Amino acid sequence: MTQIDTLTDILQARYSCRAFQPDPVPDDVITRIIQTARHVPSWCNAQPWQVTITKGDATDRFRSALMDAASQGIPPEPDLDWPKGYSGVYAERRRTCGFQLYDAVGIDKSDREGRSAQMLRNYALFDAPHVAIITAPAELGPYGAMDSGGFVTAFTLAATALGVATIAQAAIAAYAPLVRDHLDIPDDRLVLCAISFGYADQDAPINQFRTERADPTDIIDWKS
């Protein structure tokens, strides 16, 4: 098998896990994930990403704090502006993903209460035993965030290669001040996203659906 075949297999095996077993991931496995992910490129080799990882009671305390904030309807305060909107094909892909998710757990499209309850599962970290909070220096702005996005991708792929399931969660960034205070993250760092991770509950219905990907012909704009 060639290297491109191996990489393709890992990419295709990765998915956003939304149901985890309670078993913790050993520290040496987590460290190996980081050791691999740190090799992604960054502008001027700044390597702006920093990772705060919880385990055990720390995960449960953080989960509880997030759930309290989300359940009380505290207004979001992300460090970076949310997308202004989704239109065209982007809206279509987003909508399809949502419908696939709700279908997997038997939530009708008209069931607003059920959809809201499923959305809150984000803040329960989908019961994952660990969460990694990804931050970047505020002074690097969107370019530090862009570099850190590469790190997030590499983290999820390295985890997949080691049998660890992940889900990258922008939703957690809605409560950036809470995240910063709870985890003692300095004020000069942007809270970008979370990666909840652990071992997948393979039997959970919500882990059975897979999203589609655009064809290369829809992505490439050749010039000659």
URDA-V793043 format. One record per run of one state. SS is the DSSP state (@ for helix, = for strand, . for the rest). FROM is the first residue (numbers start at 0). TO is the last residue. Records with the same first field share a line. If there is no record, write none. Layout:
BEGIN
SS: FROM-TO + FROM-TO
END
This chain:
BEGIN
.: 0-1 + 13-14 + 16-18 + 20-25 + 37-41 + 45-48 + 54-55 + 71-86 + 104-110 + 120-123 + 127-128 + 161-163 + 169-169 + 183-187 + 198-198 + 200-203 + 207-214 + 219-223
@: 2-12 + 26-36 + 42-44 + 56-70 + 87-103 + 111-119 + 124-126 + 137-160 + 170-182 + 204-206 + 215-218
=: 15-15 + 19-19 + 49-53 + 129-136 + 164-168 + 188-197 + 199-199
END
